[in-house]
């Protein structure tokens, strides 16, 4: 079965992928320039901000699908809060986008205080993919706080594929001084890869995308194109009816569910594919659970992080993992 005959409805539009990749590269250049000059780029996420009940959905829950959000519950009368708050703010600046800090005044936001079950302040939580994670209560030493934040950043990336936008000002300044090449130095290679993919030459497309990533590991168009090509290679020659019947007959067989999820996605059934793998993560443990989780993250790459179906699935994944 040739890839060009597969229904890719709702999956990936290569032209849109290329446009998104170029937009992302421009945004990264904007962030680097902002780091060099000390100015905030247009549309940049604030690293530290106050949150109230009205803005919680947008400022915390929605933002947590893109970057870990640390919440500092505090009050003006709380002396330990006056020690911990500035330390958290300094570390938010130091971590430079790997997490953001939301500050909630408990006196003015009693509903949030109660919903999180806070017993005393200062209290620090995180929200990742819409799910709250208790971190600690009371003032803690800086060394312990750094360990907690490092673990949070690691969990967000490894478990959910959520990575902030860290900026190293020194590196940005060096890059600017080095006069980097303009956006799109891989246009020819990416066009050749897309042409190979469209022609059903999966091996050629995979090689071409990997060659780009060898030089530019974060290239968004190459990452998405490679994810699509590898997906099509995995389902090539499969009998959809047989695969789905095996998945239905063996609901606890993780590999059967993974293979069926691949076919779901290729057929444009994005939410079915995501839901199948979230269910597999929930039902399993150990290596099986990890295999289902990793494949789910790989399918997120095919669709793109900004797609609302990915955001919804990340939240569902968080619910079953925590």
Backbone as numpy.savetxt, mean C-alpha at the origin, in Angstrom:
# Nx Ny Nz CAx CAy CAz Cx Cy Cz
-4.20 -21.26 -24.81 -5.05 -20.06 -24.81 -4.17 -18.82 -24.81
-4.35 -17.98 -25.79 -3.52 -16.78 -25.91 -4.05 -15.66 -25.03
-3.16 -14.88 -24.41 -3.61 -13.81 -23.53 -4.52 -12.80 -24.23
-4.32 -12.57 -25.52 -5.12 -11.55 -26.19 -6.59 -11.97 -26.24
-6.90 -13.28 -26.05 -8.28 -13.72 -26.08 -8.93 -13.70 -24.69
-8.15 -13.44 -23.67 -8.70 -13.39 -22.32 -9.42 -12.08 -22.09
-10.47 -12.15 -21.28 -11.18 -10.91 -20.93 -10.40 -10.19 -19.85
-9.91 -9.00 -20.17 -9.18 -8.22 -19.19 -10.02 -7.04 -18.72
-11.34 -7.11 -18.92 -12.23 -6.02 -18.50 -12.08 -5.74 -17.03
-11.85 -4.49 -16.72 -11.75 -4.10 -15.32 -10.40 -4.35 -14.71
-9.43 -4.84 -15.48 -8.13 -5.16 -14.90 -7.13 -4.05 -15.17
-6.49 -4.04 -16.31 -5.45 -3.04 -16.54 -5.58 -2.45 -17.93
-5.57 -1.16 -18.01 -5.48 -0.42 -19.27 -4.04 0.09 -19.35
-3.25 -0.45 -20.28 -1.83 -0.10 -20.32 -1.61 1.38 -20.54
-2.48 2.01 -21.32 -2.33 3.45 -21.52 -2.56 4.19 -20.21
-3.55 3.73 -19.45 -3.81 4.37 -18.16 -2.67 4.10 -17.20
-2.11 2.89 -17.27 -0.97 2.56 -16.40 0.20 3.47 -16.69
0.45 3.70 -17.99 1.56 4.57 -18.36 1.33 5.99 -17.87
0.10 6.47 -18.02 -0.21 7.83 -17.56 -0.06 7.93 -16.05
-0.53 6.89 -15.35 -0.41 6.90 -13.90 1.05 6.86 -13.48
1.83 6.06 -14.19 3.25 5.98 -13.86 3.96 7.30 -14.03
3.63 8.00 -15.13 4.25 9.30 -15.36 3.82 10.30 -14.29
2.56 10.24 -13.91 2.07 11.15 -12.86 2.78 10.88 -11.55
2.99 9.57 -11.26 3.65 9.24 -10.00 5.09 9.72 -10.01
5.78 9.56 -11.15 7.16 10.01 -11.24 7.25 11.52 -11.04
6.30 12.26 -11.63 6.30 13.70 -11.45 6.04 14.07 -9.99
5.15 13.31 -9.35 4.87 13.58 -7.94 6.10 13.33 -7.08
6.86 12.26 -7.42 8.07 11.97 -6.66 9.11 13.07 -6.87
9.21 13.59 -8.09 10.13 14.69 -8.33 9.70 15.93 -7.54
8.38 16.15 -7.47 7.88 17.29 -6.70 8.22 17.16 -5.23
8.07 15.92 -4.69 8.41 15.71 -3.28 9.90 15.92 -3.04
10.73 15.43 -3.98 12.17 15.60 -3.81 12.54 17.07 -3.84
11.92 17.84 -4.75 12.20 19.27 -4.81 11.75 19.97 -3.53
10.58 19.54 -3.01 10.09 20.13 -1.77 11.04 19.84 -0.62
11.57 18.60 -0.61 12.51 18.26 0.46 13.79 19.09 0.36
14.22 19.36 -0.88 15.45 20.14 -1.08 15.26 21.58 -0.63
14.10 22.15 -0.95 13.87 23.56 -0.66 13.23 23.82 0.69
12.69 22.72 1.29 12.00 22.89 2.57 10.55 23.30 2.43
10.06 23.36 1.20 8.66 23.74 0.97 7.81 22.49 0.82
6.53 22.63 1.08 5.61 21.49 0.93 5.14 21.43 -0.50
5.22 20.28 -1.16 4.73 20.15 -2.52 3.23 20.27 -2.56
2.72 20.65 -3.73 1.27 20.79 -3.86 0.59 19.48 -3.55
-0.45 19.54 -2.71 -1.19 18.35 -2.36 -0.48 17.44 -1.40
0.65 17.87 -0.84 1.41 17.00 0.05 0.63 16.72 1.32
0.81 15.51 1.85 0.18 15.14 3.10 0.96 15.75 4.25
0.25 16.40 5.16 0.91 16.93 6.34 1.37 15.77 7.21
2.53 15.90 7.80 3.06 14.83 8.64 2.41 14.83 10.01
2.03 16.01 10.52 1.40 16.14 11.82 0.17 17.01 11.67
-0.97 16.57 12.19 -2.19 17.35 12.03 -3.17 17.00 13.15
-4.04 17.94 13.46 -5.10 17.73 14.44 -6.30 17.08 13.75
-6.97 16.20 14.49 -8.13 15.50 13.95 -9.29 15.63 14.93
-10.50 15.85 14.38 -11.70 15.84 15.21 -12.64 14.77 14.68
-13.79 14.64 15.33 -14.73 13.58 14.95 -15.23 13.76 13.52
-15.44 14.99 13.10 -15.97 15.25 11.77 -14.99 14.84 10.68
-13.69 15.01 10.93 -12.69 14.73 9.90 -12.04 13.38 10.03
-12.47 12.56 11.00 -11.78 11.31 11.28 -11.83 10.35 10.09
-12.97 10.24 9.43 -13.13 9.32 8.31 -12.10 9.61 7.22
-12.03 10.88 6.83 -11.13 11.24 5.73 -9.68 11.33 6.18
-9.45 11.99 7.32 -8.08 12.28 7.74 -7.34 11.06 8.28
-8.09 10.11 8.83 -7.44 8.94 9.43 -7.77 7.66 8.66
-9.03 7.30 8.58 -9.39 6.01 7.99 -9.00 5.93 6.51
-9.38 6.94 5.73 -9.04 6.89 4.30 -7.53 7.01 4.10
-6.89 7.88 4.86 -5.45 8.07 4.70 -4.68 6.82 5.07
-5.23 6.01 5.99 -4.52 4.82 6.46 -4.41 3.75 5.39
-5.11 3.90 4.27 -4.94 2.95 3.17 -3.71 3.27 2.34
-3.08 4.41 2.59 -1.90 4.82 1.83 -0.66 4.92 2.70
-0.84 5.20 3.99 0.29 5.40 4.89 -0.18 5.08 6.30
0.68 4.47 7.15 0.27 4.23 8.54 -0.02 5.56 9.24
-1.12 5.60 9.99 -1.49 6.79 10.74 -1.33 6.49 12.23
-0.48 7.22 12.89 -0.30 7.11 14.34 -1.20 8.15 15.00
-1.95 7.73 16.02 -2.86 8.63 16.72 -2.35 8.88 18.12
-2.22 10.15 18.47 -1.80 10.57 19.80 -3.02 11.17 20.51
-3.58 10.42 21.48 -4.66 10.94 22.30 -4.05 11.76 23.44
-4.43 13.02 23.55 -3.80 13.91 24.51 -4.83 14.89 25.07
-4.40 15.66 26.06 -5.23 16.74 26.62 -4.29 17.82 27.16
-4.79 19.05 27.20 -3.97 20.18 27.64 -3.51 20.02 29.07
-4.32 19.41 29.93 -4.01 19.28 31.36 -3.08 18.10 31.67
-2.76 17.29 30.65 -1.98 16.06 30.85 -0.48 16.36 30.73
0.23 16.30 31.85 1.66 16.61 31.85 2.48 15.61 31.04
2.26 14.28 31.19 3.02 13.33 30.36 2.79 13.56 28.86
1.57 14.05 28.51 1.28 14.32 27.10 2.22 15.39 26.55
2.59 16.33 27.41 3.45 17.43 26.98 4.88 16.96 26.73
5.22 15.82 27.29 6.53 15.23 27.01 6.50 14.35 25.76
5.45 13.53 25.67 5.36 12.58 24.56 5.02 13.26 23.24
4.12 14.24 23.28 3.66 14.88 22.04 4.78 15.44 21.19
5.64 16.29 21.75 6.74 16.84 20.94 7.69 15.76 20.42
7.89 14.71 21.21 8.76 13.63 20.76 8.16 12.93 19.54
6.85 12.66 19.59 6.19 12.04 18.44 6.26 12.95 17.21
6.07 14.24 17.43 6.12 15.18 16.31 7.51 15.22 15.69
8.54 15.21 16.52 9.91 15.22 16.00 10.20 13.94 15.20
9.70 12.81 15.70 9.94 11.55 15.00 9.14 11.49 13.70
7.96 12.08 13.68 7.19 12.13 12.43 7.97 12.88 11.36
8.62 13.97 11.77 9.45 14.72 10.83 10.67 13.91 10.42
11.27 13.21 11.38 12.47 12.42 11.09 12.16 11.25 10.16
11.03 10.59 10.38 10.65 9.46 9.54 10.15 9.92 8.17
9.84 11.19 8.05 9.63 11.86 6.76 8.67 11.15 5.83
7.47 10.82 6.34 6.45 10.27 5.48 6.24 8.79 5.58
7.04 8.09 6.39 6.81 6.66 6.58 5.58 6.42 7.46
5.21 7.42 8.24 3.93 7.43 8.93 3.53 8.88 9.11
2.25 9.11 9.39 1.78 10.46 9.71 1.19 10.43 11.11
1.17 11.59 11.76 0.75 11.68 13.16 -0.54 12.50 13.25
-1.59 11.86 13.76 -2.87 12.52 13.99 -3.02 12.77 15.49
-3.26 14.02 15.87 -3.37 14.38 17.28 -4.85 14.63 17.61
-5.33 13.93 18.64 -6.74 14.03 19.03 -6.84 14.52 20.47
-7.44 15.68 20.64 -7.71 16.25 21.96 -8.91 15.51 22.55
-8.70 14.74 23.62 -9.77 13.90 24.15 -10.90 14.73 24.76
-10.58 15.91 25.28 -11.63 16.75 25.87 -12.63 17.21 24.81
-12.15 17.43 23.60 -13.01 17.93 22.53 -13.58 16.81 21.67
-13.11 15.57 21.87 -13.54 14.46 21.02 -13.82 13.22 21.87
-14.80 13.34 22.76 -15.09 12.26 23.68 -15.57 10.99 22.97
-16.26 11.15 21.85 -16.75 9.97 21.14 -15.60 9.11 20.63
-14.58 9.74 20.04 -13.42 8.98 19.56 -12.68 8.35 20.73
-12.57 9.09 21.82 -11.93 8.60 23.03 -12.60 7.29 23.48
-13.93 7.27 23.47 -14.67 6.10 23.91 -14.61 4.97 22.89
-14.69 5.30 21.61 -14.69 4.27 20.58 -13.39 3.49 20.57
-12.29 4.14 20.87 -11.00 3.45 20.91 -10.76 2.74 22.24
-11.66 2.93 23.19 -11.51 2.27 24.49 -10.30 2.75 25.25
-9.97 4.03 25.13 -8.79 4.56 25.81 -9.04 4.58 27.32
-8.11 4.04 28.08 -8.24 3.97 29.53 -7.55 5.13 30.23
-6.58 5.72 29.59 -5.85 6.84 30.17 -4.97 7.47 29.12
-4.50 8.67 29.38 -3.66 9.36 28.40 -2.33 9.75 29.04
-1.31 9.91 28.18 -1.34 9.76 26.72 -1.55 8.31 26.31
-2.24 8.12 25.22 -2.44 6.80 24.63 -2.16 6.91 23.14
-1.45 5.94 22.62 -1.04 5.99 21.21 -1.53 4.73 20.50
-2.25 4.95 19.42 -2.74 3.89 18.55 -2.19 4.11 17.14
-2.33 3.09 16.32 -2.08 3.26 14.88 -3.31 2.77 14.14
-3.50 3.28 12.94 -4.55 2.77 12.05 -3.87 2.42 10.73
-4.03 1.16 10.34 -3.46 0.66 9.09 -4.58 -0.01 8.31
-4.77 0.44 7.08 -5.84 -0.11 6.23 -7.18 -0.06 6.92
-7.40 1.01 7.67 -8.69 1.21 8.32 -8.87 0.50 9.63
-7.84 -0.25 10.08 -7.97 -1.03 11.30 -7.11 -0.45 12.41
-7.68 -0.27 13.63 -6.91 0.28 14.75 -5.98 -0.76 15.35
-4.79 -0.31 15.73 -3.79 -1.17 16.37 -3.30 -0.46 17.63
-3.58 -0.97 18.83 -3.05 -0.33 20.04 -1.52 -0.42 20.06
-0.86 0.69 20.38 0.60 0.70 20.45 1.08 0.75 21.89
0.73 1.79 22.64 1.13 1.86 24.04 0.35 2.96 24.74
0.43 2.94 26.06 -0.21 3.97 26.88 0.83 4.54 27.83
0.77 5.85 28.04 1.73 6.51 28.91 2.96 6.94 28.16
3.78 7.76 28.80 5.03 8.21 28.18 6.03 7.07 28.14
6.75 6.91 27.04 7.74 5.85 26.91 9.07 6.46 26.47
10.20 5.79 26.77 11.51 6.31 26.35 11.60 6.37 24.82
12.45 7.26 24.34 12.58 7.45 22.90 13.01 6.17 22.20
13.92 5.42 22.81 14.40 4.19 22.18 13.28 3.19 21.98
12.42 3.04 23.00 11.29 2.13 22.87 10.30 2.64 21.83
10.10 3.94 21.79 9.18 4.52 20.82 9.66 4.27 19.39
10.96 4.41 19.17 11.51 4.14 17.83 11.28 2.69 17.43
11.45 1.76 18.37 11.24 0.35 18.08 9.80 0.10 17.66
8.87 0.71 18.39 7.44 0.55 18.06 7.15 1.08 16.66
7.68 2.25 16.35 7.41 2.86 15.04 8.05 2.05 13.92
9.26 1.55 14.16 9.92 0.71 13.15 9.09 -0.54 12.86
8.56 -1.16 13.92 7.74 -2.35 13.73 6.44 -2.02 12.99
5.86 -0.87 13.31 4.64 -0.46 12.63 4.87 -0.28 11.13
5.93 0.42 10.78 6.25 0.65 9.37 6.48 -0.68 8.66
7.18 -1.60 9.34 7.48 -2.91 8.76 6.20 -3.73 8.55
5.34 -3.75 9.54 4.08 -4.50 9.43 3.22 -3.93 8.32
3.13 -2.61 8.25 2.30 -1.98 7.22 2.76 -2.37 5.82
4.08 -2.43 5.63 4.62 -2.76 4.31 4.51 -4.25 4.02
4.93 -5.09 4.98 5.01 -6.52 4.72 3.64 -7.19 4.73
2.76 -6.75 5.63 1.46 -7.40 5.73 0.44 -6.84 4.77
0.53 -5.54 4.47 -0.51 -4.90 3.66 0.01 -4.24 2.40
1.32 -4.19 2.22 1.87 -3.49 1.06 1.65 -2.00 1.11
1.46 -1.46 2.32 1.24 -0.03 2.48 2.56 0.64 2.83
3.01 1.51 1.98 4.28 2.20 2.19 4.03 3.70 2.05
4.53 4.46 3.01 4.40 5.91 2.92 5.29 6.45 1.82
5.62 7.71 1.93 6.46 8.35 0.92 7.66 8.99 1.59
8.59 8.16 2.10 9.74 8.72 2.80 10.60 9.60 1.90
11.08 10.68 2.44 11.91 11.62 1.69 13.20 11.85 2.48
14.31 11.62 1.85 15.60 11.90 2.46 16.09 13.23 1.90
16.05 14.30 2.69 16.43 15.61 2.16 17.84 15.64 1.58
18.78 14.96 2.25 20.16 14.96 1.76 20.25 14.26 0.41
19.56 13.10 0.31 19.59 12.37 -0.95 18.90 13.16 -2.05
17.82 13.82 -1.70 17.11 14.63 -2.71 18.00 15.75 -3.22
18.75 16.39 -2.32 19.63 17.48 -2.73 20.75 16.96 -3.63
21.29 15.79 -3.28 22.34 15.21 -4.11 21.80 14.86 -5.50
20.56 14.31 -5.52 19.97 13.95 -6.81 19.75 15.18 -7.67
19.31 16.26 -7.04 19.09 17.50 -7.79 20.40 18.03 -8.35
21.46 17.97 -7.53 22.77 18.47 -7.96 23.32 17.63 -9.11
22.94 16.35 -9.11 23.45 15.45 -10.14 22.70 15.59 -11.46
21.67 16.46 -11.50 20.87 16.70 -12.71 20.37 15.39 -13.31
19.42 14.74 -12.64 18.90 13.45 -13.12 18.26 13.58 -14.49
18.19 12.49 -15.22 17.58 12.53 -16.55 16.10 12.87 -16.45
15.51 13.36 -17.52 14.09 13.72 -17.49 13.20 12.50 -17.30
11.93 12.78 -16.96 10.97 11.70 -16.79 10.84 10.93 -18.10
10.76 9.61 -17.97 10.50 8.79 -19.14 11.72 8.28 -19.87
12.88 8.00 -19.19 14.03 7.49 -19.93 13.82 6.07 -20.44
12.79 5.40 -19.96 12.54 4.02 -20.35 11.36 3.89 -21.31
10.98 4.99 -21.95 9.80 4.97 -22.80 9.89 3.88 -23.88
11.03 3.78 -24.53 11.18 2.81 -25.62 11.06 1.38 -25.09
11.73 1.11 -23.97 11.69 -0.23 -23.40 10.28 -0.58 -22.92
9.60 0.39 -22.33 8.25 0.13 -21.83 7.26 -0.05 -22.99
7.45 0.70 -24.05 6.59 0.52 -25.22 6.80 -0.86 -25.83
8.06 -1.30 -25.91 8.36 -2.63 -26.45 7.74 -3.71 -25.57
7.80 -3.52 -24.26 7.22 -4.49 -23.33 5.71 -4.56 -23.50
5.07 -3.39 -23.62 3.62 -3.36 -23.79 3.22 -4.00 -25.12
4.01 -3.75 -26.18 3.72 -4.36 -27.48 3.85 -5.88 -27.39
4.87 -6.35 -26.69 5.05 -7.80 -26.53 3.88 -8.40 -25.76
3.45 -7.71 -24.75 2.32 -8.19 -23.94 1.05 -8.26 -24.78
0.82 -7.23 -25.58 -0.37 -7.18 -26.42 -0.34 -8.28 -27.48
0.87 -8.64 -27.92 1.01 -9.67 -28.95 1.00 -11.08 -28.37
0.89 -11.19 -27.04 0.88 -12.51 -26.42 2.25 -13.08 -26.16
3.32 -12.29 -26.37 4.68 -12.74 -26.09 4.97 -12.47 -24.62
4.48 -13.35 -23.75 4.60 -13.11 -22.32 6.05 -13.15 -21.85
6.83 -14.12 -22.36 8.24 -14.20 -21.97 8.97 -12.92 -22.32
8.72 -12.41 -23.53 9.39 -11.18 -23.95 8.96 -9.99 -23.11
7.68 -9.91 -22.80 7.19 -8.80 -21.98 7.79 -8.86 -20.57
7.82 -10.06 -20.01 8.37 -10.20 -18.65 9.84 -9.81 -18.62
10.61 -10.27 -19.61 12.03 -9.91 -19.66 12.21 -8.40 -19.78
11.39 -7.78 -20.65 11.53 -6.34 -20.87 11.20 -5.55 -19.61
10.13 -5.92 -18.94 9.76 -5.21 -17.71 10.83 -5.42 -16.62
11.34 -6.63 -16.52 12.37 -6.91 -15.52 13.65 -6.14 -15.81
13.97 -5.95 -17.08 15.15 -5.17 -17.44 15.01 -3.73 -16.97
13.81 -3.17 -17.13 13.58 -1.80 -16.66 13.71 -1.75 -15.14
13.11 -2.73 -14.46 13.13 -2.72 -13.00 14.53 -2.97 -12.43
15.38 -3.63 -13.20 16.75 -3.84 -12.75 17.48 -2.51 -12.61
17.15 -1.55 -13.48 17.77 -0.23 -13.42 16.96 0.75 -12.58
15.64 0.55 -12.55 14.75 1.49 -11.85 13.71 0.67 -11.08
14.08 0.15 -9.89 13.22 -0.80 -9.16 11.86 -0.26 -8.79
11.69 1.05 -8.74 10.40 1.60 -8.33 9.55 2.10 -9.51
10.00 1.84 -10.73 9.26 2.34 -11.90 7.83 1.80 -11.87
6.82 2.67 -11.73 5.45 2.19 -11.52 4.87 1.49 -12.73
5.17 1.96 -13.94 4.61 1.31 -15.12 5.20 -0.08 -15.30
6.49 -0.22 -15.05 7.12 -1.53 -15.19 6.61 -2.50 -14.13
6.39 -2.02 -12.91 5.89 -2.90 -11.85 4.49 -3.40 -12.19
3.64 -2.51 -12.65 2.28 -2.91 -12.99 2.26 -3.81 -14.23
3.07 -3.46 -15.22 3.12 -4.28 -16.42 3.64 -5.68 -16.13
4.67 -5.77 -15.29 5.21 -7.08 -14.93 4.17 -7.91 -14.17
3.46 -7.26 -13.25 2.43 -7.98 -12.49 1.37 -8.54 -13.42
0.99 -7.77 -14.44 -0.02 -8.25 -15.39 0.52 -9.40 -16.23
1.75 -9.24 -16.72 2.33 -10.29 -17.57 2.49 -11.60 -16.80
2.95 -11.50 -15.57 3.12 -12.71 -14.76 1.78 -13.36 -14.45
0.75 -12.53 -14.24 -0.59 -13.08 -14.01 -1.06 -13.86 -15.24
-0.91 -13.27 -16.41 -1.34 -13.95 -17.64 -0.54 -15.22 -17.88
0.73 -15.21 -17.54 1.55 -16.41 -17.70 1.06 -17.53 -16.78
0.65 -17.15 -15.55 0.19 -18.17 -14.59 -1.09 -18.86 -15.06
-1.98 -18.12 -15.73 -3.27 -18.72 -16.10 -3.26 -19.31 -17.50
-2.16 -19.14 -18.22 -2.10 -19.63 -19.60 -2.32 -21.14 -19.63
-3.26 -21.59 -20.44 -3.50 -23.01 -20.60 -4.41 -23.63 -19.57
-4.86 -22.87 -18.58 -5.74 -23.41 -17.55 -7.17 -23.56 -18.10
-7.86 -24.55 -17.59 -9.27 -24.73 -17.91 -10.09 -24.06 -16.82
-10.73 -22.94 -17.13 -11.45 -22.20 -16.08 -12.48 -23.04 -15.34
-13.21 -23.88 -16.06 -14.25 -24.68 -15.42 -13.64 -25.66 -14.42
-12.54 -26.29 -14.81 -11.88 -27.25 -13.93 -11.32 -26.55 -12.69
-10.67 -25.40 -12.91 -10.07 -24.67 -11.80 -11.13 -24.25 -10.78
-12.23 -23.72 -11.26 -13.28 -23.24 -10.36 -13.97 -24.41 -9.64
-14.11 -25.53 -10.34 -14.72 -26.70 -9.70 -13.83 -27.22 -8.58
-12.52 -27.26 -8.84 -11.59 -27.71 -7.80 -11.60 -26.77 -6.61
-11.69 -25.47 -6.87 -11.74 -24.51 -5.77 -13.01 -24.68 -4.95
-14.12 -24.98 -5.64 -15.40 -25.18 -4.93 -15.38 -26.47 -4.13
-14.76 -27.52 -4.68 -14.73 -28.82 -4.01 -13.74 -28.84 -2.85
-12.69 -27.99 -2.93 -11.65 -28.01 -1.89 -11.46 -26.61 -1.32
-12.41 -26.13 -0.53 -12.32 -24.74 -0.02 -11.13 -24.49 0.90
-10.56 -25.56 1.48 -9.41 -25.37 2.37 -8.08 -25.55 1.64
-8.13 -25.86 0.34 -6.91 -26.01 -0.45 -6.48 -24.62 -0.93
-5.44 -24.09 -0.30 -5.03 -22.71 -0.58 -4.57 -22.54 -2.01
-3.82 -23.51 -2.55 -3.34 -23.36 -3.91 -4.50 -23.35 -4.89
-5.54 -24.14 -4.62 -6.71 -24.13 -5.49 -7.39 -22.76 -5.47
-7.45 -22.15 -4.29 -8.07 -20.83 -4.18 -7.21 -19.76 -4.86
-5.90 -19.88 -4.73 -4.99 -18.92 -5.37 -5.13 -18.98 -6.89
-5.17 -20.19 -7.43 -5.30 -20.34 -8.88 -6.64 -19.79 -9.36
-7.70 -20.07 -8.61 -9.02 -19.56 -8.98 -9.06 -18.04 -8.90
-8.37 -17.47 -7.92 -8.33 -16.01 -7.79 -7.64 -15.38 -8.99
-6.57 -16.02 -9.48 -5.91 -15.52 -10.68 -6.89 -15.47 -11.85
-7.64 -16.55 -12.03 -8.60 -16.60 -13.13 -9.71 -15.58 -12.93
-10.15 -15.42 -11.69 -11.17 -14.40 -11.41 -10.70 -13.03 -11.88
-9.46 -12.69 -11.55 -8.95 -11.37 -11.89 -8.83 -11.19 -13.40
-8.30 -12.21 -14.08 -8.16 -12.13 -15.53 -9.52 -11.97 -16.19
-10.54 -12.58 -15.61 -11.89 -12.46 -16.14 -12.59 -11.17 -15.78
-11.89 -10.29 -15.06 -12.49 -9.02 -14.68 -13.28 -9.06 -13.38
-13.28 -10.21 -12.69 -14.03 -10.35 -11.43 -13.11 -9.98 -10.27
-12.79 -8.71 -10.19 -11.76 -8.25 -9.26 -12.16 -8.49 -7.81
-13.37 -8.09 -7.45 -13.79 -8.24 -6.06 -13.91 -9.71 -5.66
-14.30 -10.57 -6.60 -14.36 -12.01 -6.31 -12.97 -12.55 -6.02
-11.99 -12.13 -6.81 -10.62 -12.59 -6.60 -10.10 -12.15 -5.24
-10.31 -10.87 -4.91 -9.84 -10.37 -3.64 -10.55 -11.07 -2.48
-11.88 -11.20 -2.60 -12.64 -11.83 -1.52 -12.23 -13.28 -1.29
-11.94 -13.99 -2.37 -11.52 -15.39 -2.25 -10.22 -15.50 -1.45
-9.29 -14.60 -1.72 -8.00 -14.68 -1.03 -8.08 -14.17 0.40
-8.90 -13.16 0.64 -9.10 -12.71 2.03 -9.70 -13.85 2.85
-10.67 -14.57 2.28 -11.25 -15.72 2.97 -10.20 -16.79 3.23
-9.31 -17.01 2.26 -8.26 -18.01 2.44 -7.32 -17.62 3.57
-6.98 -16.33 3.64 -6.13 -15.85 4.74 -6.82 -16.09 6.08
-8.12 -15.83 6.13 -8.86 -15.96 7.38 -8.94 -17.42 7.83
-9.05 -18.36 6.89 -9.27 -19.76 7.24 -7.98 -20.52 7.54
-6.83 -19.96 7.18 -5.59 -20.73 7.23 -4.59 -20.13 8.20
-3.44 -20.80 8.30 -2.36 -20.34 9.17 -1.04 -20.77 8.56
0.05 -20.23 9.10 1.38 -20.64 8.67 1.69 -20.33 7.23
2.32 -21.29 6.53 2.76 -21.07 5.16 1.58 -20.86 4.21
0.47 -21.59 4.46 -0.70 -21.42 3.59 -1.23 -20.00 3.68
-1.33 -19.49 4.89 -1.85 -18.13 5.07 -0.92 -17.11 4.40
0.38 -17.32 4.55 1.34 -16.40 3.95 1.26 -16.44 2.43
1.08 -17.63 1.86 0.98 -17.75 0.40 -0.24 -17.00 -0.12
-1.37 -17.12 0.57 -2.58 -16.41 0.14 -2.41 -14.91 0.29
-1.78 -14.48 1.38 -1.58 -13.04 1.61 -0.66 -12.45 0.55
0.43 -13.14 0.25 1.39 -12.64 -0.74 0.74 -12.55 -2.13
-0.04 -13.57 -2.50 -0.70 -13.51 -3.81 -1.69 -12.36 -3.85
-2.39 -12.10 -2.75 -3.33 -10.98 -2.71 -2.59 -9.66 -2.95
-1.45 -9.49 -2.33 -0.66 -8.27 -2.54 -0.20 -8.17 -3.99
0.14 -9.31 -4.60 0.55 -9.30 -6.00 -0.61 -8.88 -6.90
-1.81 -9.32 -6.58 -2.97 -8.92 -7.38 -3.31 -7.46 -7.16
-3.03 -6.94 -5.97 -3.18 -5.49 -5.76 -2.32 -4.72 -6.75
-1.12 -5.23 -7.03 -0.21 -4.56 -7.96 -0.81 -4.51 -9.36
-1.55 -5.56 -9.74 -2.14 -5.60 -11.07 -3.20 -4.51 -11.22
-3.98 -4.29 -10.18 -5.08 -3.34 -10.25 -4.61 -1.92 -9.98
-3.70 -1.74 -9.04 -3.20 -0.41 -8.71 -3.71 0.06 -7.36
-2.82 0.67 -6.58 -3.13 1.02 -5.20 -4.26 2.01 -5.07
-4.50 2.84 -6.08 -5.51 3.88 -5.98 -6.93 3.37 -6.26
-7.05 2.15 -6.74 -8.37 1.62 -7.06 -9.17 1.39 -5.78
-10.43 1.84 -5.71 -11.21 1.66 -4.47 -11.42 0.20 -4.11
-11.38 -0.70 -5.07 -11.52 -2.12 -4.75 -10.30 -2.63 -4.00
-9.13 -2.08 -4.31 -7.92 -2.43 -3.56 -8.01 -1.88 -2.15
-8.45 -0.64 -2.02 -8.60 -0.04 -0.70 -9.54 -0.87 0.16
-10.65 -1.28 -0.41 -11.63 -2.09 0.33 -11.03 -3.43 0.75
-10.28 -4.05 -0.16 -9.69 -5.36 0.14 -8.58 -5.25 1.18
-7.82 -4.16 1.16 -6.80 -3.96 2.18 -7.45 -3.89 3.56
-8.56 -3.20 3.65 -9.26 -3.09 4.93 -9.76 -4.46 5.37
-10.31 -5.24 4.45 -10.77 -6.59 4.78 -9.61 -7.47 5.23
-8.46 -7.33 4.57 -7.28 -8.09 4.96 -6.85 -7.74 6.37
-6.88 -6.44 6.69 -6.50 -6.01 8.02 -7.40 -6.62 9.08
-8.69 -6.73 8.77 -9.63 -7.28 9.75 -9.30 -8.72 10.10
-8.89 -9.50 9.11 -8.63 -10.93 9.37 -7.21 -11.17 9.92
-6.33 -10.21 9.73 -4.97 -10.38 10.24 -4.84 -9.94 11.69
-5.64 -8.97 12.11 -5.52 -8.43 13.46 -6.73 -8.86 14.29
